[in-house]
Every structure is written in structure tokens, then in C-alpha cells.
Amino acid sequence: MNVAALGNAIKNNINKALMGKDEEISLVLCAFFAGGHILLEDVPGTGKTTLANSLARSVGLNCKRIQFTPDLLPADITGVDLFNMKNQEFTFHPGPLFANIVIADEINRATPRTQSALLEAMQEKQVTVGTNTYLLNDPFFVIATQNPIETKGTFPLPEAQTDRFIMKLSLGYPIEEAEMKILKSYRSADPLKTLSPVCSANDIISARKAVENITVSEAVAQYIIDIANATRSDEKIALGVSPRASLALMRLCQAYAALFGRDYVLPDDVKALAIPCLSHRIIPESMRSINLNDSNEMIIARIIDSVKTPIV
């Protein structure tokens, strides 16, 4: 499987609906091929849902969108057992989680109870309803969005939830040239509706298997561990990253290398992905004090600079 060629085909297709975000699209594809899930955090109108829908249309997979609201219940997304009067037995009716790509729009609007219903699905690729466990579709990918500036009617994601996202991204505003392309492209029609699949589910499964075979040298693996350990001992971090985060960073680096046509991971791959992979997994000491000068991204960037880069 040529992951680089597949990635370019998907990215070029997404670019028809979302202009000027090549780097962000590449990172989303890294998460997709790595088998993780992604959290898109940005202000309204920057293309979060467009990116998610474009990916779903480009890969030809079953996609379902869930609009998270405060009154959404866990059964609304996992499914529910309903009593069949004719057969005199309970029958399981699957919820929208039973799709290949699930768009969880404004995930922080749901209560913690409903947010927690995603934990098992995102980690084990299964859901448990009553006494029965049901496997989810393969591939399974969650793209969640949230608005960072809105607080009314929202519930911040707990650490256990954010740790399930392999990456957190912010699209940001487009540059002037890209925004002009957006206005011209959407002037008479919606390019999103014209997107056609460029690959199949089997292609994605094959790409994920190819990513798992990308070589990670002992030196690069140690580099990942050194960065993780640095977050656990840094004086500005109250809670460092977990071993799940180290594994997520390694898997992302494998996908990143594959997208660039390499069969091995470089230390530069680790540097490129450490911030989007780790910044949402730490709790800084500044949250316990009045010192708010350092953002999570700045703290991870400083740690990367402080850890010795291996020569491979």
C-alpha cells in the first residue's frame, strides 16, 4: 500500500472544499491513518465541520453526525434495547456511533455523562449496552469539534476524555488569498456536495496496516520517552502525559513518515507532532495560580527544545 499516494489523493480532494489548510489536512490524515481520533477546537465558521464532512466524502465511508446538546443522553449515541411486543424480547437498535466516521459536533455542549459514553467506543472500538457488547465498524474514526470561547451551556471535557484524542488541532483563520478562493468557489455552488470518494474502506484498512510496519528505531523511541518523562518532572506541569500519549505520539510519527513516503521515523517527525499530540494531555501548574503566561503549546515547545535530539 502506497500511503503517500493515497494521502495525496484524499488531501487534493478535500482541498476542493477547504482551501488553504494543507498542513492541517495532513495532520488530520496522520490521525486517521494512525487509527486515532481528533479534536478540532476553534471559533465558529473556520471550517471544522467542513473538514470532517470532506474527509468522510473523500474516503467513501459511512458517516454520521451527532449534534451534541445538554439534553443528549448516552443511549442517543450508543443505541438502546427496545422491547419487541411481537417477539416478546428486547432488540438492540444501534445509535449513530455505528458508523465509520462519527462527527461529534460541539462535543463540549453535552453533559459529562454523555461524553463518557464515548470513552469505550474511542478506546476499545466497542459499546456496551445492558449486558451485551457490540463491536463498532472498522475503520472507526471520531472527529469532535468544540468552540473554545463559548462557556454558556458547555461542559469542559474531562482529562480522561481528552486523553482519548490522539491529536488536538486548531484550523485558524485562512490567509487572504485562501479566503478569496473560498468566496469564488462557494459563490454559485457548494463544492462539498460535489466531492466523490477517491478510495474505499479496504484502502484505509490497508494503509493503517502499512503504518504499523513503519520502522521506529530505539533511539527515536527513547526520544519519545524522554519527552514524555520531561512533562512528568517539569515544574510548570501539574500532570504530565501518560504512556498512552507516548504510544499515540509514536503511532502518529509512523503515519507522518508514511505520508511522506518513508518507511522509518525521524526525530524531526517527533518534533513536528509533539505539540498537537501532547499539549491537550497536560495540566499546567498555571491552572492552580494566577500565572497564565504559558499556554500548553508553549510548555510542550519548551520541553522539546530542552530534550536532546538523537542522531539517527
C-alpha positions as CSV (number, residue, x, y, z in Angstrom):
1,M,0.0,0.0,0.0
2,N,1.4,3.4,-1.1
3,V,0.2,5.5,1.9
4,A,1.8,8.7,0.4
5,A,-0.1,8.4,-2.8
6,L,-3.4,7.6,-1.0
7,G,-2.9,10.6,1.3
8,N,-2.2,13.0,-1.5
9,A,-5.4,11.8,-3.3
10,I,-7.5,12.4,-0.3
11,K,-5.9,15.7,0.5
12,N,-6.3,17.0,-3.0
13,N,-10.0,16.1,-2.9
14,I,-10.5,17.8,0.5
15,N,-8.8,20.9,-0.9
16,K,-11.7,21.4,-3.3
17,A,-13.9,22.2,-0.3
18,L,-11.4,23.5,2.3
19,M,-8.8,25.9,0.8
20,G,-5.5,27.0,2.3
21,K,-5.2,24.3,5.1
22,D,-2.8,21.8,3.6
23,E,-0.8,21.4,6.8
24,E,-3.9,20.9,8.9
25,I,-5.4,18.4,6.5
26,S,-2.1,16.4,6.5
27,L,-2.2,16.2,10.3
28,V,-5.8,15.0,10.2
29,L,-4.8,12.3,7.8
30,C,-2.0,11.4,10.2
31,A,-4.5,10.8,12.9
32,F,-6.8,8.9,10.5
33,F,-4.1,6.6,9.3
34,A,-2.8,6.1,12.8
35,G,-6.1,4.8,14.0
36,G,-6.7,7.6,16.5
37,H,-9.4,10.3,16.9
38,I,-9.1,14.0,16.6
39,L,-10.4,17.1,18.4
40,L,-10.9,20.3,16.4
41,E,-11.0,23.3,18.6
42,D,-11.7,26.7,17.0
43,V,-14.1,29.6,16.8
44,P,-17.3,29.1,14.7
45,G,-17.0,29.4,10.9
46,T,-13.4,28.3,10.4
47,G,-14.2,25.1,8.6
48,K,-14.2,22.4,11.3
49,T,-17.3,20.6,10.2
50,T,-16.5,21.2,6.5
51,L,-13.1,19.4,7.1
52,A,-14.9,16.5,8.8
53,N,-17.5,16.1,6.1
54,S,-14.9,16.5,3.3
55,L,-12.9,13.6,4.7
56,A,-16.0,11.4,5.0
57,R,-17.0,12.1,1.4
58,S,-13.4,11.6,0.1
59,V,-12.9,8.1,1.6
60,G,-16.4,6.8,0.8
61,L,-17.1,5.6,4.3
62,N,-20.4,5.6,6.2
63,C,-20.6,8.9,8.1
64,K,-23.0,10.1,10.8
65,R,-23.1,13.4,12.5
66,I,-24.2,14.0,16.1
67,Q,-25.1,17.5,17.3
68,F,-24.2,17.4,21.0
69,T,-26.7,19.3,23.3
70,P,-27.2,19.4,27.1
71,D,-30.2,17.1,26.8
72,L,-28.5,14.4,24.8
73,L,-28.4,11.1,26.6
74,P,-25.8,8.3,26.3
75,A,-28.4,6.0,24.7
76,D,-28.9,8.6,22.0
77,I,-25.5,7.9,20.6
78,T,-24.7,4.3,21.6
79,G,-28.1,2.8,20.9
80,V,-30.8,1.2,23.1
81,D,-32.6,-2.1,23.8
82,L,-36.3,-1.8,22.9
83,F,-38.9,-4.4,23.8
84,N,-40.4,-6.1,20.8
85,M,-44.0,-6.9,21.6
86,K,-44.3,-9.3,18.7
87,N,-41.3,-11.5,19.7
88,Q,-41.6,-10.8,23.4
89,E,-37.9,-10.0,23.6
90,F,-35.6,-7.0,23.6
91,T,-34.0,-5.9,20.3
92,F,-30.9,-3.7,20.1
93,H,-31.3,-0.6,18.0
94,P,-27.8,0.8,17.2
95,G,-27.1,4.5,17.6
96,P,-25.1,6.8,15.4
97,L,-21.8,5.5,16.8
98,F,-22.2,2.6,14.5
99,A,-20.6,4.3,11.5
100,N,-17.1,4.5,10.1
101,I,-16.7,8.2,10.7
102,V,-18.6,10.0,13.5
103,I,-18.7,13.8,13.6
104,A,-19.3,14.8,17.2
105,D,-20.2,18.5,16.7
106,E,-19.8,20.8,19.7
107,I,-18.9,17.9,21.9
108,N,-18.5,20.1,25.0
109,R,-22.2,21.0,24.9
110,A,-23.1,17.5,26.2
111,T,-23.1,16.6,29.9
112,P,-20.2,14.6,31.3
113,R,-22.5,11.5,31.4
114,T,-23.0,11.6,27.7
115,Q,-19.4,12.5,27.0
116,S,-18.3,9.4,28.9
117,A,-20.4,7.2,26.7
118,L,-17.7,7.8,24.0
119,L,-14.8,6.5,26.2
120,E,-15.3,2.8,25.5
121,A,-16.1,3.4,21.8
122,M,-13.0,5.5,21.2
123,Q,-10.6,3.3,23.1
124,E,-11.9,-0.3,22.6
125,K,-13.9,0.3,19.3
126,Q,-17.0,-1.2,21.0
127,V,-20.0,-0.2,23.1
128,T,-21.7,-2.0,25.9
129,V,-25.5,-1.6,26.3
130,G,-27.0,-3.6,29.1
131,T,-25.2,-6.9,29.4
132,N,-24.2,-7.0,25.7
133,T,-21.1,-5.7,24.0
134,Y,-21.2,-4.7,20.3
135,L,-18.2,-4.2,18.1
136,L,-18.1,-1.0,16.0
137,N,-17.3,-0.7,12.3
138,D,-13.8,-0.9,11.0
139,P,-12.3,1.6,10.3
140,F,-13.8,3.8,13.1
141,F,-12.8,7.4,13.4
142,V,-14.2,10.2,15.6
143,I,-13.8,13.9,14.7
144,A,-15.0,16.1,17.5
145,T,-15.4,19.8,17.4
146,Q,-15.7,22.4,20.1
147,N,-15.8,26.2,20.5
148,P,-13.1,27.4,22.9
149,I,-14.6,30.9,23.5
150,E,-18.2,29.9,24.4
151,T,-18.9,29.0,28.0
152,K,-22.7,29.2,28.4
153,G,-24.3,25.7,28.2
154,T,-20.9,23.9,27.8
155,F,-19.2,21.3,29.9
156,P,-15.3,21.1,29.6
157,L,-14.0,17.7,28.6
158,P,-12.5,15.8,31.5
159,E,-8.9,14.6,31.3
160,A,-9.9,11.0,30.6
161,Q,-11.9,12.2,27.6
162,T,-9.2,14.4,26.1
163,D,-6.6,11.7,26.5
164,R,-8.6,9.6,24.1
165,F,-8.0,12.1,21.3
166,I,-4.7,11.3,19.5
167,M,-4.4,15.0,18.5
168,K,-6.0,18.4,19.0
169,L,-5.9,20.9,16.2
170,S,-7.0,24.5,15.6
171,L,-7.7,25.5,12.0
172,G,-7.4,29.2,12.5
173,Y,-8.5,31.9,10.0
174,P,-7.4,31.5,6.4
175,I,-4.9,33.8,4.8
176,E,-6.3,36.5,2.5
177,E,-5.5,34.6,-0.7
178,A,-7.2,31.4,0.5
179,E,-10.3,33.4,1.7
180,M,-10.7,34.8,-1.8
181,K,-10.6,31.3,-3.2
182,I,-13.3,30.3,-0.7
183,L,-15.6,33.2,-1.8
184,K,-15.1,32.4,-5.5
185,S,-15.6,28.6,-5.0
186,Y,-18.7,29.0,-3.0
187,R,-20.2,31.8,-5.0
188,S,-22.6,29.7,-7.1
189,A,-22.4,26.2,-5.5
190,D,-21.2,24.2,-2.6
191,P,-18.0,22.3,-3.6
192,L,-18.6,19.9,-0.7
193,K,-21.6,18.4,-2.4
194,T,-19.6,17.6,-5.5
195,L,-16.9,15.6,-3.7
196,S,-16.6,11.9,-4.8
197,P,-14.8,9.1,-3.0
198,V,-11.2,8.5,-4.0
199,C,-10.7,5.3,-2.1
200,S,-12.5,2.5,-0.3
201,A,-12.7,1.2,3.3
202,N,-10.3,-1.6,2.4
203,D,-7.8,1.0,1.2
204,I,-7.9,2.7,4.6
205,I,-7.5,-0.6,6.5
206,S,-4.5,-1.5,4.3
207,A,-3.0,2.0,4.9
208,R,-3.4,1.5,8.6
209,K,-1.6,-1.8,8.5
210,A,1.2,-0.3,6.4
211,V,1.6,2.5,9.0
212,E,2.1,-0.1,11.8
213,N,5.0,-1.5,9.8
214,I,6.9,1.8,9.7
215,T,10.3,1.4,11.5
216,V,10.8,3.2,14.8
217,S,14.4,3.0,15.9
218,E,15.3,2.5,19.5
219,A,16.9,6.0,19.5
220,V,13.7,7.6,18.3
221,A,11.6,5.6,20.7
222,Q,13.8,6.7,23.6
223,Y,13.4,10.3,22.3
224,I,9.7,10.0,22.7
225,I,10.1,8.6,26.2
226,D,12.5,11.4,27.1
227,I,9.9,14.0,26.1
228,A,7.1,12.2,28.0
229,N,9.3,12.0,31.1
230,A,10.2,15.6,30.8
231,T,6.5,16.5,31.1
232,R,6.2,14.5,34.2
233,S,9.0,16.2,36.0
234,D,8.6,19.8,34.7
235,E,7.9,22.3,37.4
236,K,5.3,24.1,35.3
237,I,3.2,21.0,34.7
238,A,1.0,19.6,37.4
239,L,0.1,16.4,35.4
240,G,2.3,15.0,32.7
241,V,1.4,12.8,29.8
242,S,0.5,9.1,30.2
243,P,2.1,6.1,28.5
244,R,-1.0,6.2,26.2
245,A,0.3,9.6,25.0
246,S,3.8,8.1,24.2
247,L,2.2,5.4,22.2
248,A,-0.1,7.9,20.4
249,L,2.9,10.1,19.5
250,M,4.8,7.0,18.1
251,R,1.8,5.9,16.0
252,L,1.4,9.5,14.7
253,C,5.0,9.6,13.7
254,Q,4.7,6.4,11.8
255,A,1.7,7.7,9.9
256,Y,3.6,11.0,9.3
257,A,6.6,9.2,7.9
258,A,4.3,7.0,5.6
259,L,2.6,10.1,4.3
260,F,6.0,11.5,3.2
261,G,6.9,8.2,1.5
262,R,9.4,7.0,4.2
263,D,9.4,3.6,5.9
264,Y,11.2,4.9,9.0
265,V,10.6,7.6,11.6
266,L,12.9,10.6,12.1
267,P,13.4,12.7,15.2
268,D,12.0,15.7,13.2
269,D,8.7,13.8,12.9
270,V,8.5,13.7,16.7
271,K,9.2,17.4,16.9
272,A,6.5,18.2,14.3
273,L,3.8,16.1,16.1
274,A,4.6,16.5,19.8
275,I,2.7,19.8,20.2
276,P,-0.7,18.7,18.6
277,C,-0.4,15.2,20.2
278,L,0.7,16.2,23.8
279,S,-0.5,19.8,24.5
280,H,-4.1,18.8,25.4
281,R,-2.9,16.0,27.7
282,I,-1.0,18.0,30.3
283,I,-2.4,20.1,33.2
284,P,-0.1,23.1,33.8
285,E,0.6,24.5,37.2
286,S,-0.7,27.8,36.0
287,M,-4.3,26.5,36.3
288,R,-3.7,26.5,40.1
289,S,-2.3,30.0,40.2
290,I,-2.7,33.5,38.7
291,N,0.3,33.0,36.3
292,L,-1.3,32.4,32.9
293,N,1.7,33.4,30.7
294,D,2.4,29.9,29.4
295,S,0.0,28.1,27.1
296,N,0.1,24.3,26.9
297,E,1.6,24.6,23.4
298,M,4.3,26.9,24.7
299,I,5.2,24.5,27.5
300,I,5.5,21.5,25.2
301,A,7.6,23.6,22.7
302,R,10.0,24.5,25.5
303,I,10.2,20.8,26.6
304,I,11.1,19.8,23.0
305,D,13.9,22.4,23.0
306,S,15.2,21.1,26.3
307,V,15.4,17.4,25.4
308,K,18.4,16.3,23.5
309,T,17.7,15.3,19.9
310,P,19.1,11.9,18.9
311,I,21.3,11.4,15.9
312,V,20.0,8.7,13.6
